[in-house]
Amino acid sequence: KMCVKTRRLDVAALCLGHMGHARGANALRDCAHEPELNARVAMLAIQLGMLEEAEQLYISCGRYDLLNKLYQASNQWSKAIATSERHDRIHLRSTYYNFARHCELSGDVGAAISGYEKSGTHRFEVPRMLFDNISELEAYIMKSKDKKLLGWWAQYLESNGDMEAALQFYQAADDIMSFVRIWCYCGRFDEAITIATSSNDRAACYHLARQLENQERFTDAVHFYGKAQAYTNATRICRAQQLDKELISYAMYSTEEDMVICAQYYEDSGENWDKCIMLYHKSGQVGKALELAFQHQQFSALQHITSNLDSSVEPDTLQTCAQFFLEHQQYSKAVDLLVLAKKYLEALDVCIDKHISITEDMAESMSAEQGAEPEYKRTLYERIGECCMAQGNYHLATKKFTQAGNRIKAMRALLKSGDTEKIIFFAGVSRQKEIYVMAANYLQRLDWRKDPEIMKNIITFYTKGRALDSLSGFYDACAQVEIDEYQNYEKAMGALSEALKCLNKAKMQDISAQEARMNFLKRRISLLKKFVQARRTYETDAEEAMKQCLILLDEADIDSSVRSGDIYGLMIEHYASVNNYQKAYHLVQELKDRLPTASLAYYVNNTILEEIYRTLGVELQPLPDEGEDIEEEVPEEFGF
C-alpha cells in the first residue's frame, strides 16, 4: 500500500513476490505497456483492494476506459454507464451490452431488453432471451414494429406452417421476396405476379421467374427474368421456345458472349438478318456484322454500323464500306471511312471530285503515322494543302504546306487569306529571301501610306530578302506619294536618293536596264533639286526664282520628276502677289494649254484665281467644290 502512495512499482513487484501474490504480480506485468504511470499504479491498487485509490488514479491520468472496466468489474453499473456516456463513448454500446447481460443473469428481463436495445443487439439477443416465452416475445415484437424482428417472426411462423400469418408479417416487414415466395409456394401465382410487378424487387422477380419457368409459363418467366435483369436466363428461354421477337430486346442488354450466341441463333434460323447483324455489331464482332450486311443487302444496318466504326476495323473492310457509300452517293461518309482505312490520297481525291470540305479535324486525322517514309509524308501534306487551297481554306493549307516543309507554297496560301498579321509573323519566322519578298510585295498592295508600321515592314522585308531593286521601286513610289499628295518635294528627293542607293547596290541580271534606271533616277533627282532650289531662292530673290522656273518648264521630261502644274502655281501666285495680273493670267492660260484636263484649283488657290479674273474682267468658269473629285492628268511613270 505504501508503494501505491509512493508510486514505486519496482518495489511493489518485490513485495508481491515476497507475499506470494502471483495474480497481482502477473497483472502488474500485463499493464507494464500502459504509458501512464498512474494507470499502472491503479492496477496495483486494484490487486490490493484499494478501489477508491484506483478510481482517483484513473481519473487523474484521464484513462476513463480503464475506469469504465473497473466500475463494470465492481458492479457499479450506473457509474460505468455515466462514465461511458460522458468520457468513453467509444465503449458505450459494449457497456450497455454488458449491463444487459448482467441484468439477464440477474433475472431483470425489462432492464436487459432496454440494455440490448441501447447496444443495438436486440434483434438477436431479445428473441434468444425470450424464446422460451413465446407469448412475451410476440408481444415485444408487435410492440416494437421493427421490420427485421417482424421478418424474423414471419420466418418463425412459416417454420411452424402458419402461412397466412407469415404473409401478414412478411408484408409488414416489407420483405417482398419472401412475400412472393410464400404466394408461389401456395400456388397463387397471380397474386405473386401482382406483387412483383408493383414492387419491381429484383430478387422477388427472379424467384417468381424461376417458379413460372418450372410451371412452363415461359412468356411470363421471360418477362420477370427481364425485370430482374437476368438477361442471360431470359434469352435462354427465348431461344429454347423460339420467342424471336422478345429475344432481341433482352439480348441487347446481355453479356457479349450471350449476344454472340443469340446472333448465331438468328443466323442459323436464316431470318431476321437485321437483328443478327445488330447483335454481332454490339458484341464487338464488327467484321462479321459487315460481312452479313453486304451479303444480305441490309443497308440500314450497314449505315448504323459504319457510324460507329474506328481504326480497329480491318482496312480492307473499311475500304469495302467506303466503296459502298461511293456507289450510293454518300461521299462524306465514304471519305470518313477512307480516312479510317488510312487511304488518305484516295480520300483527298474524293474530296476534290465531289466537293467535300476538308475540316481541320479531318486534316489532322490524315496525319502520317510514326515511321512513315519522309517522301510519303511530304507528298501527303502537300496534297492536303493543295486540296485546302482549292477549297479556299487558306489557313489550313498554310499549316499543311508548312508541315510538308514547303514554306513558299505555305506563304502563297497565306497571302490568299489576306491575314496581314499572320503574313508578317510567318515571314519573320521563316527567314527565307523569297518569303520576305512575297510578304513585302503583298504589303505594298495595302494602304501603307497611312500605316507607318506597314511601311517599316516593307522596307525590312525587302532588305532582308536582298531585293534591292524592288526596294528601290518602293522608295520611288514613296517619292511619288510625297509629290502627289503632299507636294513635299524635299521628302520626295530624299526618297529618290534612297532609291538610287538601293538600285546601285542591286545585282540585276540585265545590267543595261539597271544602268538606264539609275540614270533616270539621277535625272529626276537633278530636276527635283532645281525646283527645290527655286522655291528656296524665291524667299530671297523672287525674280531669280521665276527665271529658274521658266528654265524648268523648258525641260522636256520635267513632268517625270516635277509636276509642271506646281511650277505654274508658284509663278502664278507670285505675279498675283505683285499685282501683275496680266502676267498671271497669261501663265494660267499656258497651264490650261499644257494640262487641258487638269483642274486649275488643284495647283492654284481658288481665291487667287478669282482675284486674277475679277481684276481683268474675265469670266471665270465655275470651280469644283472641295468635296468633288478633281481629274488630273498624271504622266506615265517609268516602268520597273
URLIN-V966783 format. One line per field, one symbol per residue. ss: DSSP state (@ for helix, = for strand, . for the rest). psi: psi as a letter, one per 30 degrees, with the letter a starting at -180 (. if undefined). burial: b if it has 9 or more other ideal C-beta (glycine too) atoms within 8 Angstrom, else e. Layout:
ss = ???
psi = ???
burial = ???
This chain:
ss = .@@@@@..@@@@@@@@@@@..@@@@@@@@@@@@...@@@@@@@@@@@...@@@@@@@@@@@..@@@@@@@@@@...@@@@@@@@@@@.@@@@@@@@@@@@@@@@@@..@@@@@@@@@@@..@@@@@@@@@...@@@@@@@@@@@..@@@@@@@@@@@@@...@@@@@@@@@@...@@@@@@@@@@...@@@@@@@@@@@..@@@@@@@@@@@@@...@@@@@@@@@@...@@@@@@@@@@@..@@@@@@@@....@@@@@@@@@@@@@@...@@@@@@@@@@...@@@@@@@@@@...@@@@@@@@........@@@@@@@@@@@@@...@@@@@@@@@@...@@@@@@@@@@@.....@@@@@@........@@@@@@@@@@@@@@@@@...@@@@@@@@@@...@@@@@@@@@@@..@@@@@@@@@@@..@@@@@@@@@@@@.......@@@@@@@@@@@@@...@@@@@@@@@@@@@@@@@@@..@@@@@@@@@@@@@@@@@.....@@@@@@@@@@@@@@@@@@@@@@@@@@@@...@@@@@@@@@@@@....@@@...@@@@@@@@@@@@@@...@@@@@@@@@@@@@@.....@@@...@@@@@@@@@@@........................
psi = eeeeefhifeeeeeeeeefgieeeeeeeeegffkfkeeeeeeeeeefggieeeeeeeeeeggifeeeeeeeefggieeeeeeeeeefhffgeeeeeeeeeeeeeffgieeeeeeeeeffggffeeeeeegffieeeeeeeeeeegkeeeeeeeeeeeefggieeeeeeeeeefhieeeeeeeeeefgieeeeeeeeefegkeeeeeeeeeeeefggieeeeeefeeffgieeeeeeeeeeghieefeeeeefgaleeeeeeeeeeeeefglheeeeeeeeeeffieeeeeeeeeeghieeeeeeeffglafflkeeeeeeeeeeeefggieeeeeeeeeeggieeeeeeeeeeghkkjleeeeefgkklkflkeeeeeeeeeeeeeeeeefgieeeeeeeeeffgifeeeeeeeeffgjeeeeeeeeefehkeeeeeeeeeeffflifefjfeeeeeeeeeeefggifeeeeeeeeeeeeeeeeefhifeeeeeeeeeeeeeeeflilejeeeeeeeeeeeeeeeeeeeeeeeeeeeefejeeeeeeeeeeeffkegeffekkfeeeeeeeeeeeefggifeeeeeeeeeeeeeifflkefffkkeeeeeeeeeefgkkkkklkleflkkkkjklklkk.
burial = eebbeebebebbbebbbeeebeebbebbeebeebebebbbbbbbbbbbebbebbbebbbebebbbbbbebbbeeeebeebbebbeeebeebbbebbbbbbbbbbeeeebebbbbbbbbbebbbebbbebbeeeeeebbebbeeeebbebbbbbbbebbeeeebebbbbbbbbbebbbbbbbbbbeeeebeebbebbeeeebbbbbbbbbbbbbeeebbebbbbbbbbbebbbbbbebbbeeebbebbbebbbebeeebbbbbbebbbeeeebbbbbbbbbbbbebbbebbebbbeeebeebbbbbbeebeeebebebbbbbbbbbbeeeebebbbbbbbbbebbeebbebbbeeebebeeebbeebeeeeeeeeebbbbbbbbbbbbbbebebbbbbbbbbbebebbbbbbbbbbebeebebbbebbeebeebbbbbbbbbbbbebebeebeebbebbbebbbbbebbbbbbbbbbbbbbbbbeeeeebebbbebbbbbbebbeebeeeeeeebeebbebbbbbbebbbbbbbbbebbeeeeeebbebbbbbbeeeebebbbbbbbbbbbbbbbbbeeeebeebbebbebbbeebeebbbbebbeeebbbbbbeebeeebeebbeeeeeeebeeeeeeee
